Amino acid sequence: KLEARCLAWWDIFDSTLDVAFTKEDPPHVSWDIEVALGGAGLPLPDCIEDSFLSWLTRLVMRSFNRAYPLHLDLEQEEADRCSDSVIECIGDALDDELSVVRGV
């Protein structure tokens, strides 16, 4: 669960969104997660899983302030989504071609 008070700026020319969390009311993160280490799945204690990781997340989020906002490039996000679709389409087309060549 994330509770945060933030400010957002929209740049219509660059299609970017800048987000800053307020210093007066810092973000609050709480969760109940299960984390394990390595291939053996060695479980971590709850104090590390829940308390430490949420504290670390809050610390990182608080660093995005008015002077150094979180910069989200929405055009790049859209381009990434489109390129993923193109890659999937090319992959599907190649699969179809291979099926025809193999006679499947």
TORPA-4810 file (N, C-alpha, C, O; in nm, 3 decimals):
<nodes>
NODE_1_0.085_-0.116_0.000_0.000_0.000_0.000_0.090_0.123_0.000_0.186_0.132_0.077_K
NODE_2_0.058_0.217_-0.087_0.135_0.340_-0.098_0.042_0.458_-0.075_-0.060_0.473_-0.142_L
NODE_3_0.079_0.540_0.021_0.007_0.665_0.046_0.108_0.777_0.030_0.209_0.782_0.099_E
NODE_4_0.078_0.868_-0.062_0.173_0.976_-0.088_0.101_1.101_-0.134_0.002_1.096_-0.206_A
NODE_5_0.152_1.211_-0.091_0.107_1.341_-0.139_0.216_1.390_-0.233_0.333_1.398_-0.195_R
NODE_6_0.177_1.422_-0.355_0.279_1.461_-0.452_0.231_1.576_-0.540_0.112_1.610_-0.543_C
NODE_7_0.325_1.634_-0.608_0.299_1.739_-0.706_0.338_1.684_-0.842_0.434_1.609_-0.854_L
NODE_8_0.263_1.721_-0.944_0.293_1.673_-1.079_0.290_1.789_-1.177_0.204_1.877_-1.170_A
NODE_9_0.387_1.789_-1.269_0.394_1.888_-1.376_0.386_1.816_-1.509_0.455_1.716_-1.530_W
NODE_10_0.303_1.866_-1.598_0.286_1.806_-1.731_0.346_1.900_-1.834_0.308_2.017_-1.840_W
NODE_11_0.440_1.850_-1.914_0.499_1.927_-2.022_0.436_1.880_-2.152_0.466_1.771_-2.201_D
NODE_12_0.347_1.963_-2.209_0.273_1.919_-2.327_0.360_1.911_-2.452_0.328_1.837_-2.545_I
NODE_13_0.470_1.985_-2.455_0.555_1.984_-2.574_0.643_1.858_-2.580_0.665_1.803_-2.687_F
NODE_14_0.691_1.814_-2.464_0.779_1.697_-2.460_0.706_1.569_-2.419_0.767_1.462_-2.417_D
NODE_15_0.578_1.580_-2.386_0.499_1.467_-2.336_0.568_1.399_-2.218_0.585_1.277_-2.215_S
NODE_16_0.607_1.482_-2.122_0.670_1.429_-2.002_0.590_1.470_-1.879_0.521_1.572_-1.879_T
NODE_17_0.600_1.390_-1.778_0.535_1.416_-1.651_0.642_1.413_-1.544_0.715_1.315_-1.532_L
NODE_18_0.652_1.520_-1.466_0.746_1.526_-1.354_0.667_1.513_-1.225_0.565_1.580_-1.207_D
NODE_19_0.713_1.426_-1.136_0.643_1.400_-1.011_0.740_1.425_-0.895_0.853_1.377_-0.896_V
NODE_20_0.692_1.499_-0.795_0.772_1.526_-0.675_0.687_1.496_-0.552_0.570_1.533_-0.545_A
NODE_21_0.747_1.430_-0.456_0.678_1.400_-0.331_0.705_1.513_-0.232_0.816_1.565_-0.227_F
NODE_22_0.604_1.550_-0.154_0.617_1.664_-0.065_0.701_1.627_0.058_0.694_1.516_0.109_T
NODE_23_0.780_1.723_0.102_0.867_1.703_0.217_0.786_1.701_0.347_0.820_1.630_0.442_K
NODE_24_0.680_1.780_0.350_0.599_1.792_0.471_0.522_1.663_0.503_0.497_1.632_0.619_E
NODE_25_0.484_1.589_0.399_0.408_1.466_0.416_0.471_1.358_0.329_0.423_1.330_0.220_D
NODE_26_0.581_1.296_0.378_0.654_1.200_0.294_0.570_1.076_0.264_0.475_1.046_0.336_P
NODE_27_0.605_1.004_0.158_0.530_0.884_0.122_0.536_0.778_0.232_0.636_0.765_0.303_P
NODE_28_0.428_0.704_0.244_0.422_0.594_0.340_0.398_0.465_0.262_0.301_0.454_0.188_H
NODE_29_0.486_0.369_0.281_0.477_0.241_0.211_0.461_0.132_0.315_0.536_0.126_0.412_V
NODE_30_0.364_0.046_0.293_0.349_-0.070_0.381_0.306_-0.189_0.297_0.225_-0.175_0.205_S
NODE_31_0.360_-0.306_0.329_0.327_-0.426_0.255_0.358_-0.548_0.340_0.426_-0.540_0.442_W
NODE_32_0.309_-0.659_0.296_0.341_-0.787_0.357_0.386_-0.878_0.244_0.303_-0.937_0.174_D
NODE_33_0.517_-0.888_0.226_0.571_-0.965_0.115_0.656_-1.080_0.168_0.700_-1.080_0.283_I
NODE_34_0.677_-1.176_0.085_0.764_-1.289_0.117_0.880_-1.288_0.019_0.860_-1.293_-0.103_E
NODE_35_1.002_-1.282_0.071_1.123_-1.277_-0.011_1.213_-1.392_0.030_1.227_-1.422_0.149_V
NODE_36_1.274_-1.457_-0.068_1.367_-1.566_-0.040_1.496_-1.543_-0.116_1.497_-1.479_-0.221_A
NODE_37_1.604_-1.594_-0.061_1.736_-1.578_-0.122_1.778_-1.704_-0.195_1.759_-1.815_-0.148_L
NODE_38_1.837_-1.683_-0.312_1.899_-1.791_-0.386_1.804_-1.897_-0.437_1.683_-1.890_-0.417_G
NODE_39_1.862_-1.995_-0.504_1.785_-2.105_-0.561_1.725_-2.195_-0.455_1.626_-2.264_-0.480_G
NODE_40_1.785_-2.196_-0.335_1.734_-2.281_-0.227_1.608_-2.222_-0.164_1.536_-2.291_-0.092_A
NODE_41_1.581_-2.094_-0.191_1.461_-2.031_-0.136_1.471_-2.006_0.013_1.374_-2.025_0.086_G
NODE_42_1.588_-1.963_0.059_1.609_-1.934_0.200_1.526_-1.812_0.240_1.553_-1.702_0.192_L
NODE_43_1.425_-1.829_0.327_1.338_-1.716_0.360_1.409_-1.611_0.446_1.495_-1.645_0.528_P
NODE_44_1.372_-1.487_0.426_1.426_-1.377_0.506_1.332_-1.348_0.622_1.212_-1.373_0.612_L
NODE_45_1.384_-1.295_0.732_1.297_-1.259_0.844_1.201_-1.145_0.807_1.231_-1.064_0.719_P
NODE_46_1.087_-1.140_0.875_0.986_-1.036_0.847_1.041_-0.895_0.865_1.000_-0.803_0.793_D
NODE_47_1.132_-0.876_0.960_1.186_-0.741_0.982_1.259_-0.690_0.858_1.261_-0.570_0.833_C
NODE_48_1.320_-0.780_0.781_1.387_-0.740_0.657_1.285_-0.729_0.544_1.286_-0.632_0.469_I
NODE_49_1.199_-0.829_0.532_1.102_-0.832_0.422_1.008_-0.712_0.424_0.989_-0.644_0.323_E
NODE_50_0.951_-0.687_0.538_0.846_-0.585_0.546_0.900_-0.448_0.590_0.879_-0.349_0.521_D
NODE_51_0.968_-0.442_0.701_1.011_-0.314_0.757_1.126_-0.251_0.680_1.116_-0.135_0.638_S
NODE_52_1.234_-0.325_0.660_1.352_-0.267_0.596_1.325_-0.229_0.451_1.362_-0.120_0.408_F
NODE_53_1.262_-0.319_0.374_1.238_-0.290_0.232_1.139_-0.175_0.213_1.155_-0.096_0.120_L
NODE_54_1.038_-0.164_0.300_0.946_-0.050_0.288_1.016_0.079_0.327_0.993_0.183_0.266_S
NODE_55_1.104_0.074_0.430_1.181_0.193_0.468_1.271_0.237_0.353_1.281_0.355_0.322_W
NODE_56_1.337_0.140_0.289_1.426_0.170_0.177_1.348_0.230_0.060_1.396_0.323_-0.005_L
NODE_57_1.230_0.178_0.032_1.146_0.231_-0.075_1.103_0.374_-0.044_1.107_0.460_-0.131_T
NODE_58_1.064_0.400_0.081_1.027_0.536_0.122_1.145_0.631_0.104_1.129_0.743_0.056_R
NODE_59_1.265_0.585_0.142_1.384_0.668_0.131_1.410_0.706_-0.015_1.440_0.822_-0.044_L
NODE_60_1.399_0.611_-0.105_1.421_0.637_-0.247_1.313_0.732_-0.300_1.343_0.826_-0.374_V
NODE_61_1.188_0.707_-0.263_1.079_0.792_-0.313_1.091_0.935_-0.261_1.059_1.029_-0.333_M
NODE_62_1.138_0.953_-0.137_1.153_1.088_-0.082_1.260_1.167_-0.155_1.260_1.290_-0.148_R
NODE_63_1.353_1.100_-0.224_1.458_1.172_-0.296_1.402_1.245_-0.419_1.468_1.335_-0.472_S
NODE_64_1.282_1.208_-0.465_1.219_1.278_-0.577_1.139_1.396_-0.522_1.023_1.382_-0.484_F
NODE_65_1.205_1.513_-0.518_1.143_1.633_-0.462_1.129_1.739_-0.570_1.149_1.711_-0.688_N
NODE_66_1.095_1.860_-0.530_1.073_1.967_-0.628_1.200_2.000_-0.705_1.194_2.035_-0.823_R
NODE_67_1.313_1.991_-0.641_1.440_2.021_-0.709_1.481_1.908_-0.804_1.539_1.934_-0.909_A
NODE_68_1.450_1.783_-0.766_1.487_1.666_-0.846_1.366_1.574_-0.862_1.358_1.470_-0.797_Y
NODE_69_1.272_1.612_-0.948_1.149_1.530_-0.962_1.175_1.401_-1.040_1.275_1.387_-1.110_P
NODE_70_1.083_1.309_-1.024_1.082_1.185_-1.101_1.033_1.220_-1.240_0.922_1.269_-1.257_L
NODE_71_1.115_1.195_-1.340_1.087_1.237_-1.478_1.033_1.117_-1.555_1.104_1.019_-1.576_H
NODE_72_0.908_1.123_-1.598_0.844_1.015_-1.672_0.822_1.058_-1.816_0.745_1.151_-1.843_L
NODE_73_0.890_0.992_-1.908_0.877_1.023_-2.050_0.766_0.937_-2.108_0.787_0.818_-2.136_D
NODE_74_0.649_0.994_-2.126_0.533_0.917_-2.170_0.543_0.877_-2.316_0.488_0.774_-2.355_L
NODE_75_0.611_0.956_-2.399_0.630_0.917_-2.539_0.717_0.792_-2.547_0.692_0.704_-2.629_E
NODE_76_0.820_0.784_-2.463_0.907_0.667_-2.463_0.830_0.544_-2.416_0.849_0.435_-2.469_Q
NODE_77_0.742_0.563_-2.314_0.660_0.451_-2.266_0.574_0.398_-2.380_0.563_0.276_-2.398_E
NODE_78_0.513_0.487_-2.456_0.428_0.446_-2.568_0.512_0.378_-2.676_0.470_0.278_-2.734_E
NODE_79_0.631_0.433_-2.702_0.719_0.373_-2.804_0.762_0.233_-2.761_0.769_0.142_-2.844_A
NODE_80_0.790_0.215_-2.632_0.827_0.082_-2.582_0.713_-0.017_-2.601_0.735_-0.131_-2.641_D
NODE_81_0.591_0.028_-2.571_0.474_-0.060_-2.589_0.456_-0.096_-2.735_0.428_-0.212_-2.767_R
NODE_82_0.472_0.003_-2.823_0.457_-0.022_-2.967_0.565_-0.116_-3.017_0.536_-0.206_-3.096_C
NODE_83_0.689_-0.097_-2.973_0.796_-0.183_-3.021_0.776_-0.326_-2.971_0.810_-0.421_-3.042_S
NODE_84_0.722_-0.342_-2.851_0.691_-0.477_-2.802_0.587_-0.543_-2.891_0.598_-0.662_-2.921_D
NODE_85_0.485_-0.467_-2.933_0.381_-0.523_-3.020_0.439_-0.560_-3.155_0.405_-0.664_-3.212_S
NODE_86_0.529_-0.475_-3.208_0.590_-0.503_-3.338_0.673_-0.630_-3.328_0.668_-0.715_-3.417_V
NODE_87_0.750_-0.643_-3.221_0.833_-0.763_-3.202_0.744_-0.887_-3.193_0.777_-0.991_-3.251_I
NODE_88_0.632_-0.877_-3.121_0.541_-0.991_-3.112_0.484_-1.025_-3.249_0.473_-1.143_-3.284_E
NODE_89_0.447_-0.924_-3.327_0.392_-0.947_-3.462_0.495_-1.014_-3.552_0.463_-1.107_-3.626_C
NODE_90_0.619_-0.967_-3.545_0.725_-1.027_-3.627_0.747_-1.172_-3.584_0.763_-1.260_-3.669_I
NODE_91_0.748_-1.196_-3.453_0.764_-1.332_-3.403_0.652_-1.423_-3.450_0.677_-1.537_-3.489_G
NODE_92_0.528_-1.374_-3.445_0.414_-1.452_-3.492_0.426_-1.481_-3.642_0.398_-1.592_-3.687_D
NODE_93_0.469_-1.380_-3.719_0.483_-1.399_-3.863_0.591_-1.501_-3.894_0.575_-1.585_-3.983_A
NODE_94_0.702_-1.496_-3.820_0.809_-1.594_-3.840_0.762_-1.734_-3.805_0.795_-1.830_-3.875_L
NODE_95_0.686_-1.746_-3.698_0.632_-1.877_-3.660_0.542_-1.932_-3.771_0.548_-2.051_-3.804_D
NODE_96_0.458_-1.844_-3.830_0.370_-1.886_-3.939_0.451_-1.931_-4.059_0.420_-2.033_-4.121_D
NODE_97_0.557_-1.855_-4.092_0.642_-1.890_-4.207_0.711_-2.024_-4.184_0.718_-2.107_-4.275_E
NODE_98_0.762_-2.045_-4.063_0.829_-2.171_-4.032_0.732_-2.288_-4.039_0.769_-2.397_-4.081_L
NODE_99_0.609_-2.265_-3.999_0.507_-2.370_-4.007_0.481_-2.408_-4.150_0.466_-2.526_-4.181_S
NODE_100_0.476_-2.309_-4.240_0.453_-2.336_-4.382_0.571_-2.411_-4.442_0.553_-2.507_-4.518_V
NODE_101_0.693_-2.367_-4.407_0.813_-2.432_-4.461_0.822_-2.576_-4.413_0.858_-2.665_-4.490_V
NODE_102_0.791_-2.598_-4.287_0.799_-2.734_-4.232_0.682_-2.821_-4.277_0.686_-2.944_-4.268_R
NODE_103_0.578_-2.756_-4.324_0.458_-2.830_-4.367_0.371_-2.870_-4.250_0.298_-2.969_-4.257_G
NODE_104_0.378_-2.793_-4.141_0.297_-2.824_-4.022_0.161_-2.761_-4.034_0.079_-2.774_-3.944_V
</nodes>
